């Protein structure tokens, strides 16, 4: 049986949107949407041995999570990993190392779910895990959405007294340009050894593939405006797409 560690990582502060990880989203704590999706995934995948941990320097976030999901392992984050410029890879590695020391075995994979992406579905999680687990050559799978802009066609860079296309190209129609995606930071699934042995903190050191998520459902919450807009999108999705409502309806009551 494969062993999977699922991580939830959140800092106490946020310069872009203060205390965003503690917000209430559509009448439920924001982090509970991630926890609900994990709960659905665990029920759906008895073939995987799954542990879940929370890596945070926020006592308030830890209390919020453990009050309703006591099975989550709380890993208090040290000061060295609390800064604005600390790469997320370092937090993933810290979580992996401490959980393996605690459990006494190695995991096969680590999946990280971002708190500020509440609109992921059970299918999204299965797609990401299945692609990583089925491809021995892949170090990492992460989630993306179709990009609405393309650097080969309709994106420009400031060149001082003028602008130029980001990538010089002969394309006269967007359809001619290579397919481009936006990394939405909702999900990462790492092969354990690639993550454990990485020394640069750079994702691109490995061989990577993607899974696509619904683009209208993914807007990383990094400002008050993002938060308000995302709630409007969520209400529409809950009313019209059962796979999104499933996650909301599975949230536990305190």
C-alpha positions in Angstrom: 0.0 0.0 0.0 1.4 3.4 -1.0 2.0 5.9 1.8 1.0 9.5 1.3 1.5 12.6 3.5 -0.9 15.4 2.9 0.3 18.8 4.1 -1.6 22.0 4.9 0.8 24.9 5.4 -0.2 28.4 6.6 1.7 31.3 8.1 0.3 33.5 10.8 0.7 36.7 8.9 0.1 37.8 5.3 1.1 41.2 3.9 -1.2 40.9 0.9 -4.4 40.0 2.9 -4.2 40.1 6.7 -5.1 36.8 8.5 -6.4 35.3 5.2 -6.0 31.7 6.5 -8.4 32.4 9.4 -11.2 33.9 7.2 -14.8 32.6 7.0 -15.6 31.7 3.4 -19.3 31.2 2.5 -20.2 30.9 6.2 -17.5 28.2 6.9 -13.9 28.6 8.0 -11.7 28.8 4.8 -9.4 26.0 5.9 -12.3 23.6 6.4 -12.8 23.4 2.6 -9.4 21.9 2.3 -9.9 19.6 5.2 -13.3 18.5 3.8 -11.7 17.7 0.4 -9.0 15.6 2.2 -11.7 13.8 4.2 -13.5 12.9 0.9 -10.2 11.7 -0.6 -9.4 9.5 2.3 -12.8 7.9 2.2 -12.5 7.4 -1.6 -9.0 5.9 -1.5 -8.7 3.0 1.0 -5.9 1.8 -1.2 -3.6 4.5 0.2 -2.2 4.9 3.7 -2.8 8.6 4.3 -1.5 10.9 7.1 -2.4 14.6 7.3 -0.4 17.4 9.0 -0.7 21.1 9.6 2.5 23.1 9.5 1.9 26.6 10.9 3.2 29.2 13.3 -0.4 30.3 14.0 -1.9 29.0 17.2 -5.3 30.3 16.1 -5.2 28.3 12.9 -4.1 25.2 14.8 -6.9 25.6 17.2 -9.4 26.1 14.4 -8.2 22.9 12.6 -7.9 20.7 15.6 -11.3 21.7 17.1 -13.0 20.0 14.2 -10.4 17.7 12.6 -8.5 16.3 15.6 -6.9 13.6 13.5 -4.6 16.2 11.8 -1.1 16.2 13.2 0.0 19.7 14.3 3.6 20.6 13.5 4.4 24.0 15.1 6.5 26.0 12.6 9.8 27.3 13.8 10.9 30.9 13.4 13.4 30.1 10.7 10.5 29.0 8.4 8.2 31.9 9.1 9.6 34.6 6.9 8.2 36.1 3.7 11.0 34.8 1.5 11.2 31.2 2.8 10.5 28.9 -0.2 7.5 26.6 0.2 9.8 23.7 -0.6 11.6 24.2 2.7 8.3 23.9 4.6 7.3 20.8 2.7 10.7 19.3 3.5 10.3 20.2 7.2 6.9 18.5 7.3 8.2 15.4 5.6 11.2 15.0 7.8 9.3 15.5 11.1 6.4 13.2 10.1 8.8 10.5 9.0 10.7 10.7 12.2 7.4 10.6 14.2 6.0 7.6 12.2 9.2 5.7 11.8 8.9 5.1 8.1 9.2 6.9 4.7 6.3 8.1 2.7 6.1 7.5 -1.1 4.5 10.8 -1.9 3.7 14.2 -0.4 0.6 16.2 -1.5 0.3 19.8 -0.5 -3.1 21.6 -0.6 -3.2 25.4 -0.4 -5.6 26.8 2.1 -6.5 29.8 -0.1 -7.8 27.5 -2.9 -11.1 26.3 -1.4 -12.7 25.3 -4.7 -11.0 22.0 -5.5 -12.9 18.8 -6.0 -12.4 15.1 -5.1 -11.8 14.5 -8.8 -9.0 17.1 -8.8 -7.2 15.3 -6.0 -7.6 11.9 -7.6 -6.3 13.3 -10.9 -3.2 14.8 -9.4 -2.4 11.8 -7.2 -3.1 9.2 -10.0 -0.9 11.0 -12.5 2.1 11.1 -10.1 1.6 7.6 -8.9 1.3 6.1 -12.4 4.4 7.9 -13.8 7.6 6.6 -12.4 9.5 9.2 -14.4 7.8 12.2 -12.8 9.1 14.0 -9.8 6.2 16.4 -9.4 2.6 17.0 -10.6 0.9 20.3 -9.9 -2.4 21.8 -10.8 -2.9 24.5 -13.5 -5.7 26.3 -15.3 -5.8 27.3 -19.0 -4.1 30.7 -19.3 -6.2 33.6 -20.6 -3.0 35.3 -21.9 -0.2 33.9 -24.0 3.4 35.3 -23.9 3.8 34.2 -27.6 0.9 36.3 -28.7 -0.8 38.8 -26.4 1.5 39.6 -23.5 4.1 42.5 -23.7 7.1 43.5 -21.6 8.3 47.1 -20.8 11.5 47.8 -22.7 12.0 51.4 -21.6 10.6 53.7 -24.2 8.4 50.9 -25.8 7.0 47.5 -25.3 7.7 44.2 -27.0 6.1 40.8 -27.0 7.4 38.8 -24.1 8.5 36.0 -26.5 9.3 37.0 -30.1 7.1 34.9 -32.4 5.5 35.0 -35.9 2.0 34.0 -34.7 -0.9 36.1 -35.9 -3.6 34.2 -34.1 -3.8 33.0 -30.5 -4.7 29.5 -31.7 -1.3 29.2 -33.4 0.7 29.8 -30.2 1.9 27.0 -28.0 -0.5 25.9 -25.2 0.2 27.9 -22.0 -1.1 27.3 -18.5 -1.3 29.3 -15.2 0.1 27.6 -12.2 -2.7 28.0 -9.7 -0.8 26.7 -6.6 -3.8 24.7 -5.4 -2.1 21.2 -5.4 1.4 19.8 -5.6 2.1 16.0 -5.5 5.8 15.2 -5.0 7.7 12.0 -5.3 9.2 11.6 -1.8 12.9 11.2 -2.8 12.8 14.2 -5.1 11.5 16.4 -2.4 13.7 15.0 0.4 16.9 15.4 -1.7 16.2 18.8 -3.2 18.8 21.4 -2.1 17.8 24.4 -4.1 14.2 25.0 -3.1 13.4 25.2 -6.8 10.5 23.1 -8.2 11.8 23.2 -11.7 14.8 21.0 -10.9 12.5 18.0 -11.4 10.5 16.4 -14.2 7.0 17.9 -14.0 3.6 17.3 -15.4 0.2 18.9 -14.7 -3.5 18.3 -14.1 -6.0 21.0 -15.2 -8.6 22.4 -12.9 -11.7 24.4 -13.8 -10.4 27.8 -14.6 -13.5 29.8 -13.3 -13.1 28.0 -10.0 -9.6 29.0 -9.2 -8.6 32.5 -8.1 -5.9 32.3 -5.4 -7.1 34.5 -2.5 -4.5 37.1 -1.9 -6.5 40.3 -1.4 -9.9 41.4 0.0 -11.1 41.8 -3.6 -10.1 38.2 -4.5 -11.9 37.0 -1.4 -15.2 38.8 -2.2 -15.1 37.7 -5.9 -14.3 34.1 -5.0 -17.4 33.9 -2.8 -19.6 34.9 -5.6 -18.0 32.3 -7.9 -18.3 29.7 -5.2 -22.1 30.3 -4.7 -22.7 29.8 -8.4 -20.6 26.6 -8.5 -22.3 25.2 -5.4 -25.7 25.7 -7.0 -24.8 24.3 -10.4 -21.9 21.8 -10.0 -22.5 18.9 -7.5 -18.8 18.1 -7.3 -18.2 21.5 -5.7 -21.2 21.3 -3.4 -20.0 17.9 -2.3 -16.9 19.5 -0.6 -19.0 22.2 1.1 -21.6 19.8 2.3 -19.0 17.4 3.7 -17.6 20.1 6.1 -17.9 18.9 9.7 -19.8 20.9 12.3 -17.8 22.1 15.3 
